[in-house]
Amino acid sequence: MTRLAALLMVFVLANPVFAETRSAVGGIDHVGLTVTDLAASERFFVGELGFEKVGGDAEYPSVFLSNGAILVTLWRANEPDLAVPFDRKQNVGLHHLAFAVASFSALDALHTRLQHAAGVRIEFAPELLGGGPARHMMIREPSGNRLEFIHRPNADGPTVSPTAFPGSES
């Protein structure tokens, strides 16, 4: 199976229109991220991305955050000083988490704000994804999780094209 055929199959299977007949599961309920600095990561999601704290668990240090559309759970590593940073090219796990952004201007404004956000490392500034028209940027939040912010004009959701997924640089 070619790479494009595999990506198209993933898109078809992930599309809610096909969920009833093609899959036993629907959309994503929530995403859980392990963090080394729970307070700094919470401040980032609340202060920079506009999420609100909706819960947590003191027994297993965590916070539950929502922006009304997405639920993100942040779980502190048991021994943060001994935590091993994720290597997206060597480890099995979450390569990155991608958030949709409403417009190119919102993407640019977010980039400007995150350039000055405590503990945030910008991997790359907004740029075309493949040949466009989508634009995206990639950052590391204060605990090192890799986050993508993307705007796809005139799209109801992700689309797959031969240039949508650049090679090894992603």
Secondary structure, 3 states (H helix, E strand, C coil): CCHHHHHHHHHHHHCHHHHHHHCCCCCCCCEEEEECCHHHHHHHHHHHCCCEEEEEECCCCEEEEECCCCEEEEEECCCHHHCCCCCCCCCCCCCCEEEECCCHHHHHHHHHHHCCCCCCEEEEEEEECCCCCCEEEEEECCCCCEEEEEECCCCCCCCCCCCCCCCCCC
